[in-house]
């Protein structure tokens, strides 16, 4: 466990940390691609985000797609103010509920550029 900016941070074994000017971001190093969907606890859009995650998982079975409740450190490190937030390999891709086809296109493009 590492302490950064006053926050206890436990890096995932498939990620390494990279300090930028403002943030500590996990970066993709190996294994399957990872999309994390951060939702605000109790938000009405949580159900839509979870349903979209299931549809994405069917279309991209080799991806790791997680939905979880956002924590204070997420909003601090990534400066997220709108939820749900779709975080691709440690960087916010989009907030709100995007169109499924648009999101699939973005994820496939990312995959092509990160073999």
C-alpha positions, 0 to 999 in steps of 0.5 A, spaced: 500 500 500 502 506 498 500 513 500 499 518 495 496 525 496 493 523 503 490 517 500 491 510 501 492 507 494 493 499 493 495 498 486 492 493 482 497 487 480 496 489 473 497 496 473 503 501 475 502 508 477 504 514 473 504 521 477 502 526 472 502 534 474 495 533 477 493 526 478 495 519 480 493 514 474 493 507 473 496 505 466 495 499 462 501 494 463 498 487 460 492 482 460 485 484 458 483 491 457 479 494 463 473 499 463 471 501 470 464 505 470 463 509 477 456 510 479 454 515 485 451 511 490 443 511 490 443 515 483 437 513 478 442 512 473 446 506 476 441 501 473 442 504 466 450 504 467 449 496 470 445 494 464 450 498 459 455 494 462 452 487 461 451 489 454 458 491 453 461 485 456 457 481 451 460 485 445 467 485 448 468 478 452 475 479 453 474 486 456 474 486 464 468 491 465 466 493 472 461 497 475 462 500 482 460 506 487 465 512 486 469 514 492 471 520 494 478 519 492 475 517 485 472 524 485 479 527 487 484 524 483 480 524 476 476 530 478 469 527 476 463 531 478 458 528 473 456 520 474 456 515 471 463 516 469 466 511 464 474 510 466 478 507 461 485 504 463 485 510 469 482 516 464 475 518 464 473 517 457 466 519 458 460 521 463 453 520 463 450 514 459 453 514 452 450 511 446 452 503 446 454 503 439 458 510 440 462 507 446 463 500 443 466 504 437 471 508 442 473 501 446 474 498 439 478 504 437 482 504 443 483 496 443 486 497 436 491 502 438 493 498 444 495 491 442 
